[in-house]
Amino acid sequence: MPVEETLHWIAEPSITLRACVKRFAQHHAGIVVFADDQGRFAGLLTAGDVFRLLAHGASLDDPVSPHINTKAITVAPDATSAEILKVMTERGITVVPVVRADGSVERIVTQAALLKENILRNRAVIMAGGDGIRLRPLTEDLPKALVEVNGRPILQILIDRLRQFGIADITICVRYRAEEIRRAIGDGSGSHINITYVEEAEPLGTAGALGLIPGRWDEPFFVLNCDVLTDIDLRHMQRFHAMNGSQLTVAVKDHEVEVPFGVVEVDHERVIRLSEKPKMRFYVNAGIYLLDPSVKDGIVPGKRCDLTDVINRLLESGGKVCSFPIRTFWYDVGDRETLARVQALEL
């Protein structure tokens, strides 16, 4: 939920401009919100509005009602911080009331309060072009990205997660049943985000589609597999990437494997240790990456390339690649067994 600005005043439209000025002098929020006799939002007036009225000859004792902005832009309570900030930027405003379905004012959000939050400005790329072979027969007539978890497509769950962190520019790389994904997801305009698509004519691997995205980006960007469900905090990953001066950061998850047999360790013919069904722990690739723009620039358009190839080339050339461990939940729902297991989770 966004940081809220509590320094506001819900008043009746019958007050005078003088009462508004007194309020502005008492509090720095610079806004008066008005409600009708049933408590429903009726409009607002900012300090700037009042000062302009006075400059044009209005009296402090004039009633405020003729000057109230009754067409002020509002947002619903479920709007994210990123969505509200985007509305403010697009409409050139600094204050937005949050209005409930019944018309009552829940809170006032100011641009200053939002900018204090840690909202990501990075772009994200979602890889959603795979055939979903491990999910068949579910994916024989449906793209993997639109397979549902608790009634919602996994791609939509991922997009909503990105929105929560403020990521408003998302590119989706598609191929298999691409048009179905476009129709189902759309361009994001209804959620105040920008979704664009890049389509592979043939499979280009887990990184090849990056070379098809036009333009050069100035900031690090996230790359995510569409079949990953996790509550990773991307803000922490972004800070980790920046603090370590990494060119590419890959999220990893610890994974335990139990060997079903007794393991014999030997030195030539001599047995040095015997372990009965030992458990071994590894870090596995979690399918979430943060890449510097220079990495994207090095991917040849139209040429097959996997992110493992990109990482190995960076390592061979002395580049810095870091791992970011996921300590919370993470699921690869690209197979039917895992998909069935996560259906009971609230995501």
URHU-V325432 format. One line per field, one symbol per residue. psi: psi as a letter, one per 40 degrees, with the letter a starting at -180 (. if undefined). Layout:
# URHU-V325432
psi->???
This chain:
# URHU-V325432
psi->hihihegihhiieeiiddddddddddiedfihhiiaeeeiheaihidddddddddeeiideiiddeehgefihiiidehiddddddddddefiehhihhideeihdihhiddddeeighieiiihhhfeiefdeeiededehiddehihfehidddddddddddeehehhhhhichfddddddddaeedeefihhiihhhdiheaeedddeehiihieiiiihhiefhhifihddddddddddefidhhhhihihhhhheihhhhigbehheihhhgihhhihihefhihiidddddehhhehhhiddddddddddeeihhiihhheaihhhfeiddddddedeih.
